[in-house]
Amino acid sequence: MLEPRGRTIGAEERAAVLRVLDSAVLCGTFGTETRALEAEVGALYGREVVACSSGTAALHLAVAAVGPEPGDEVITTPISDFGTVAPILAQNAVPVFADVDPATGNLDPAAVEAAITPRTRAIIAVHLFGAPADTAALRAVADRHGLALVEDCAQAWLGTAPDGGPLGRHGDVACLSLQQYKHITAGDGGLAMTADPELARRMRLFMDKGWDRALGRVHLAFGLNYRMTELAAAVARAQVGKVAGVVARRRERAARLLAALAGLPGLGLPDPRGHAWWMFPLTVPDRPGNRAWPAGWPPRGSRRWPDTWNAPSTPTRPSPAPPSTAAPASPSTAGTRRGCARTPNGSSNGPWSPCPGTRATPTATSTTSRTRSGGCTPMSPEAAPDWLIRTADEDIAYDVDVLFGAWPSAPGDLGLDVVRGRLRAGGVARALAVSARGALFDAAAGNAETFRTAAPDLVPVGTVDLRNAWAAGELLDEMAERGVRFLRLFTVQQGVEPGFPGHAHVVEQAAARGMVLLHDGDPRRFGPALAGRGAEVVFLDLHVYLLADFLLMARDEPGFRATTRLLSSPDAIERVAGTVGADRLVFGSRTPLVDLSPQTLRLRYARIGAAERRLIAGGTVAALLGEGD
């Protein structure tokens, strides 16, 4: 996965790097990119985020914030990268391995509860290969015993928990990785997330050498230098904008693999529910011939996963060790002193050896011996099989979420030629486009720029400045005279909240003129403010995690619709079509700020009828525009 194929590095990342270099501020402490990355990922997950230098560093922040005393125990999985265990050792705590669910390789909540002792302080759950661990059950175990729960989501960007919520929301802290091999990358980087302000404060101190910057050069606690650089943060911001598409493409590819492999005797396939598909693991019967498979596959010259399946056994708790008051030791010395969990037998990719005096976790041992893993990295079109090549089924009649012009987080001026090129390449026939100038600088000037671009392939969309709603009537009258049917509201960029008088005034005025609102922001927050006004609304930022609330509102509001852009779960489009009708969805990509291809793929492979697909791809928009009247 180090080769360019399947990576999503492009013009956005190059521009991000140059933006930082031009600023001459490369340290995350003094720049703006790191703080912006924290805010953007925080908005995605609904938690406070602390950026740091790696996924392992993020886990170290989490363990340090939880605060085990020397000799305290942290229960975790025996099937994971050493980065899960190293932070425990670095804090002079003892890793305790609980057994796993044989279907997923993730922690078995019953085994975790059985491993708890008076010295236990925390649980670290890994979402192995992107498969969701049962974090709701682990949360219940942690709460019963007064323990902290940390989620290692390094391999599970945008995965979904068994109870339907996003992975990373059950833990006191959840950790993401931006390492080269993950869904998205900044080369290296980590993100620790929490809903607890005190844990966030502790993690921020530990990340920055215990330094409270607000107090001057004052070190309040022990800490390390785990700061993220501005260069890494800038690249990560561009990558975060693509992660939904990356996960969607992996899910599409995994669905094809599952269908192709279904029914093969003796082959165990992963459960796709909520899976983020960092890897595609298969299980085979534990027979001598299958044990030899890793040695001969894949062929020479190709990359293979480390031989974790050859582990002779996997330990749980090491022999008791007396508490220590020493300073945190390095992982190597801590491991030697405490008879720590598992240590390499000398080879970087070789099997793991148990420590003396430990007991085995039989399910984990059996699972690792039977598991083979393959990547689900999205391939480039040149290398893709036929089912990944775009066909006429993906052609989009209307895209309702298209911008052009200068945008702060985008490279340069994304003019109409660039936008049109991307739309043509993505099979989009017509776009509802709006100038970014109207959102960020001057609504009247932006509208004039938009109206000048009207063409057979570009339908102009108007906008107003919600911060100056008193002047909106004149702009709306001009739009009505020009026959403009769609009004784009930029509540996020303009800092507008539901319930602001200006927002209510513009909505009322637009509805009176029969205009359709293209509305950004959280539908859960703005939906109640828009309900009962008779407005036609298309929510542009409906995330799959918000889908249930949208369906409840749409059931009572016939004018509520949403775009498909963030509906990345395997069945989200189907749920909307089956619950309130396919006419409640329209295609919206946010070109050119977001990659178009995964969204067309997601619609192509949705399990809906051809007529429903045509409605989403443009039929509903055509009706709203009055075509055929």
N, C-alpha and C positions, 0 to 999 in steps of 0.2 A: 504493500500500500504506500510505499515511498515514491513509486513512480507517479507521473502526472495523471495517468488514467484514473478516473473516478474521484479525483480531488476537485474541489470547488473553488480553487484559487483563480481569481480573474482580475478584471480591471478595477473592481471595487477595492480589493485588497492592496493592489499597487498604489492606487490613489490614496488609500488610508496611510500607507507607509510614508509616501511623499508629503502628505499633510502634516505628519508629525515631524519629519525632518525639516520641513519649511518653518515649523514653529520653533525649532531649536530647543524644545523642552522634551526630553526623552524620559525623565523620571516620573513615575506615576504619582508621586507625592505632590508634585507641583503642576502637573498638566491637567487636562480636562478629559482625556480619552478614558482613563481608568474609571473615573467617577461616572462618566456617561455609560460605560459598559455595565457597571454595577446597577445603575438605574434601569437600564433596558432589560437586563436579565431579571432584575427584581420585578419589573412590570410583567414579564412573561410568566414568572412563577408565583408572584404575589408575596414575596418575602424580601427581607433586607439581605443584601449580597455583599460579601467581602471578597474582593479579587486578590489573588496571590500568584505565586510563581509556578505552581504545578498542582496537579490533582492530589499528589501525595502531600504537598504543603497544605492544601485545603483540609485534608483529613487530620493533619497534625494540628491545625488551628482548632478543629472540632474537638479533638481529644484534650488539647490543652485547656480549652474553654470549659469542658465538662469537669476537668480538674481531679483526676484520680490521684490518690496519694501513692507513694512508692509501695509496691507490693499489692495494690488493689488490682482487681481483675476486670478485664473487658472481654466480653464474649463476642466472637465473630466466626466467620466461616472458614473452613480449611481449604476451600477452593477459591482462590483469588490471587491477584498480584501481590507481591511483597509490600507494595505501597500501602496496603490495608493494614498490615501488621507493624510495619516500621514505626509509625507514630505512637503506637501503644508502647513499644519497647523504648522509644526515645523519651517517654515520660516516666520511665522506670515502673511501668505497670506490667501486668502479666496477661498475655493473650490466652484466652481459653477457647478452644475450638469445639463448637457444637455440631451435631450431625445435620445433614441436609435432606431436602425433599428430593427423592430420586428422579422425579419428573423434570425438575428445573435446575437442580444443583444449588438452589438457594436455601438459606437457613430454615430449618424445621422449627416452628415456634415451640412445639412440645419439647424438642431436644434442648432448645435454649432455656426453657423454664427449668428443666431437670438439671442444667449445669449451673444454676444460680447458687451462690454461697453468700455468707455474710460479707465477703470481701468484694463482691461484684458491684461495679459502679456504672457500667454502660454496656450497650449492645451496638455493634457495628454490623449492619446488614448490607450485603452487596447484591445489586441487581445483575446477576451474572449473565454476560453476553447480551444484556438488554432485556432479559426476561424479568418481569416484576416479582420481587419477593413479596410474601404476604405481610406487608408492613402494618396493616390494620391489626392483625393478630399479634405481631411483635410489639406494636404500640400498647396493646392491652396487657401483654406480659410485662412490659417496662413499667406501665402505670401501676400494676398490682404490686410491684416490688420496689417502686421508687427509683427506677433507673432511667438514665438518659438513653435515647435512641438516636443513632447517627446512621444516615443513609448514604452509602457509597454509590452515587449515580453516574460514575465516570463512564460506564458503558451503556447508559440508559437515558440519553437525552430525549425528552418528550415522551417517555414511556408512561403507561397508564397502570395504576394500581388495580388489584382485583375488585376493589369496591367502587371503581370508576373514577377516582380522583387521580390527579397527576402524581407520578413518582416524585418524591422529595418533599411532600407536604405532611407526611406522618411523623417524620423525624424531628427531634429538637434541632438538629443540624442536618443538612444535606449537602453533598459535595459533588461538583461537576469537574470534568477534566477537558482541557483544550490541547492535549498532547497529540503528536503527529498522527497517531493511529485512530483517534476517536472520530465520532460523527463529523465534527467540525474541529478545526485546528488553528492555533496560533503558534505552532511549533511546540510550545509548552505553555502552561497556564492553568490556574485552578480557580474555582469559585465556590465559596462556602456560603450557604444560605440558612437563614433562621428567621423565625417570627418573634424571637425573644430578644428585646433590645440589650439586655445584660450580656447574653451570649455573644451578640454581635460586637458589643464593646470589648469584651475579652479577646475575641478573635482578631479584632482590628489592632489591639495593643500587641498581641503576640506576633502578628504579621509584621509589625513595624518596630521591633526591638523594645517593646514596652513603652513606646514614646507617645505621649498624648500631645499632639501637635498644637492643640488649642492652648496648652499651658506653657508653651515654649519648650526649651530643651530639658524636659523633665521625663524621666523614665519611671513609670509607675509600677512596672512589673518586669519579670524576666520575659524576654521575647527574642525572636530571631529575625533576620532580614529575609522575609518572604515576599517582598514587594513585587508587584507586576510592573513591567515597563510600559511606557506609553506606546511603543511600537507594537508590543504584543496585544495591548488592549485595543488599539485601532484595528488591527487585523481581526481580532476576535469580534469586534462590533460588526464588521462586514460579514463575518461568518455566521453570527447569530441571526442576521437577517435571512440567511439561507437554510437554517437548520430544519425548519418545518418541511421544506422541500426535500432536503437530504433524507429525513426520516420517512417521508412519504414514498420516495423512490425505493428505499430499502424495503419498505413494507410491500410495495408492489412486486418487487423482485422476489421477496420471500414467499409471497402468495403463489407465484408461479412455480417456485421450487417445491412448495408443499403439494401443489396439485400434481406436479410431475412425479413426485416420489411416493404419493399416497398408494397404499396397498402393497408396497414391496415387502415381502416376508422378512421378519426379523429386524426391520429398521424402525427405530423409535424416532418420531418427528416432534419438534418443539410445538408447544401450544402458542398459537399466534396472538392470543388475547392480550392486548396491552404491550406487546413486545416492541422494543425499539430496534432490534436486529443489528446490534454491533457485530455479532457473529451468528452463523446459522449452525447450531449444534445438532448432531445426529448421535443416537445411541445404537449400539450393535450388541448382540449377545456376547456374554463374557466367555468366549471360547479361545483356545490356544491360537488358532489361525487368525482370529481377529486381533489378538494381542500383538501379533507381528505386523499388523497393517501400518502402524505409524512409522515403522522403520523403512518401509518401501513406498510410502505415498505421502505427499505427491512426488512426482519424478524429480530427478536431480536438476538443480538449477532454479527450482521454483521455491517460493517462501512457504514455510510450514510453521504451524503453531508449536510453541514449546511442548516438550513431551511430558506434560503434567499427568497424562493418563498412565504413565509408567510408575507412578508413585507406589511403593510397596505397601505403605500404610500412611495414615494421616493422624497426628496426635491431637489430643485435646489439652487438658491442663498439665503443665509441667509439675515437677515435684515441688512441694512447698518451699518457699524461700522466705527468710525473715525480712521484715520491712527495712528499707534503707533510707537514710536521710541524705544520701549523696546527691550531688547535682545531677540533672538528667544526663545519662550516658549516651554514647553513640550506639546505634543499633547493633554493631558488631560486638562491642564489649558488654552491652546489656544482655544480648543473647547468650553470651558465654556465661555471665555471672548467674543468670536466672534459669539456665537450662531451658532456654526459650523454645517456643513452639516448634517451628520447623526452620531449618537452615539449609542452604544449598550444599550439595555434597561436593562442591568444587567446580562444577561446570555451570556456565551462565544459563544454559537452557535445559539443564538436565533434570532428573527427578529430584524430589524433595525427600529428605531423610528425617525420620522421627527422632526426637530426643530421648535419651534414656529415661525410663520410669514413667513414660506416658502411655495412655491407652488409645486404641484406634477408634476412628469413627467409621464403622463399616460401610454405611451407605455412601459416604463421600468417597471412600476408597473404591467401591464398586462403580460408582458413577464416573469417576475420572478414568478408570480402566476401560470403560465402554464408550466414552465420548470422543467424537471426532468433530472438529470445528472448521467451518469455511466462512469466508467473509461475504458480506452482502453489500460491499461498496458499490455505489451506483457507477455504471460503466459509461464511457463516452459513446456517442452514437456510432462512431466508427467501429468500436469493439463490441457493440451490443448485439444480442440475438434479435431475430425478427420481431419478437413480441415487444421489444423496447423501441422500435423504430416508429415514429409518428405516422399515423395513417389518416385518411379522410375522416375517420370517426372522431378524431380529436379537433377538427376544425371548429373554430369558435366564431359565431356570427357577431356577437357583441361582447366586449370586455368593458365593464363599467368603472374600473378603478385604474385609470392611466393618468400619469402626470408628465409634464415636460417643463424644462427650464431648470434654473439653478436650485439645488437642494443641499442643505448644509452637510449632510452625511454622505452625499454622493459625489463621485468624481466629476469636476468641471460642470459645464452647462450641458445638461442632457437635452439637447435640442430635438426638434421634430424628426430630423433625418435618423438619428439614433433610435428614437422611440419607434418610428415606423419600421425600421429594419428589424427590430426585435419582435414586433408584432407579426410582421410577415413571416419571420422564421418560425414563430410559434403557431402559425396557422390561424391568426386572428384577422377576420375580415374588416371589422369596424370597431372603433374604440370610442368610449365616452371620455373625452380628455379635458383636463383643466390645467391652466398655467400655475406653476408653483408660486409665481409672484403674488397671486391673489391670496394665497394662504399665509405667506410670510411677510409681505411688505405692504402692498396696496391693492385692495380688492378691485377698485375701479380700473386701475391700470392692468391688473391681471385679467380681468374680464375682457378688456379691449384686446389684449394679446390673444386670449382664447378665441374670441369671435373672429379675429383675422385668420385663424387657422381652419375655419370650417371648410370641410371637403367631404367628398363621398365616403372616405374611410375614417374621418374624424368628426364626431358629433360634439359640439361645444357644450361644456358644462359651466354654469355660472357659480360664483361664490360671493359671500359677503364677509365683512369683518365683524364677528360676533361681539367684539369689544366696543364697536361703535354701531350698535343695532339701531340707534335712532335714525341713521342715514340709510338703513337697509331698504326701506320702501322704494326710494328712487331707483336703486340698483335693480330691485325685483321688477319694477315696472318696465325698465329697459329690457330685462331678460324676457318678460312676457311679450313685449312688442316684437322681439326677435324670434319668438317661438321656441325659446329655450325651455325644455321640460324638466331638466335635472339641476338641482342645487347642491353643491358640495359644501359640507360644514366641516371645518378644521378645528374641532374643539380641543384636540390635544395640543396642537401648535399654538393656539390662541389662549390656552389656559382657562377654558370655559367649563363650568361644572353644571350638571343638571339642576334645575331650580333657579339659575341665574335669570333675572327678568329679561335680559337681552336675548337669551336663548329662546325663551318662551315666546317672545314677541316675533322673532324671525320665523319660528315654526308656524305660528298662527298666520302670519302674512304669506308665507310660501304655500301653506295648505289652501288658503283662500284663493290663490292664483292657480291651483291645480298642479303645483310642482311636486316632483318626487325628490325626497331628501336622500342624498348619499351621505350617511352619517358615520363618522369615525367614533372611537372610544368604546368603552365597555357597554355592551347592550344591557347588562343587568342594571347599570346605573342610569342610563339614559332612557331605557325602555319605559319605565313607569312615568317619566316626565313627558313622554311622547304619546302615551296611551290615551284613548278617548278624545283625541283631537281630530280624528278623521284624516290623519296624514298618511301619505304613502312614503314608507321609509325603507331604505336598503342599508342594513348595518354592515359596515366594511370591515369590522374587526371582531367578528364572531369566531372566537377560538373554540376548538372542539370541547374544551373543558367547561365552556359556558353553554353548551348546546341544550341541556335540559331546561335551563331557565328561559332560553329563547323559545323553545317549543311551547312552554307554558304560556308565554306572552302571545306567541303567534296564533295559538288556538283561539284566543279571544280578540285578536287584532288582525283583521283580514288584510290590512295594508302593510304589515310587517314582513320584510324579506331580509335576506342576508346573502353575502357572497360566499363562495366556496374556498376562498384563499387559505384560511386557517383550519379547515375541516380535515385534519390529517389522519384521523383514526380510520381503521379499515372499513367501518360501516357508517360513518357520519352522514354522508350524502344519502345513503339508503334510509337512515332513520328519519331524516327530514322529509324525504319523498313519501315514506310510508306513513308518517304521522300527520303532517299538515299539507302535503302535496309538493310535487317537484316545482310548481310555479312559485314557491317561496324561496327558491334559490336562484341566484344569477351568477354568472362567471365574472370574477373580478380578480385581477392578478397583482395590482400595484406595479405594473411595468412603468418605468425601467428600474425601480428600486429593488424588485424581487424577481428571482428567476421564474420564468413563465412555464418551463417544461414540466416540472413535477405536478403543477396544477392541471395541465391538460391531461397528463397521464392518470391522475387521480380520477378525473371525470370519465376518462375512457374506460377504466376498469371498474367503475362503480356498477354494482349489480342492480341496475335499473333498466327499464325498457327504453327503446329507441326514441319513443315520443317524449318520455320524461327527459332524456338527455338533450333533445332538441330544445325543450323549454328552458333548461338551465343554460345551454350554450347560446341562447339569444332569443328564443321565442317569447319569453316573458318581457324582455326589454323592448322588443319590437312592439308588443301590445301596449306597453307603457308610453312608447313614443307615438302611439296612435297610427302605426302603419297598418294599412288594410281597412281603416275606418271609412 
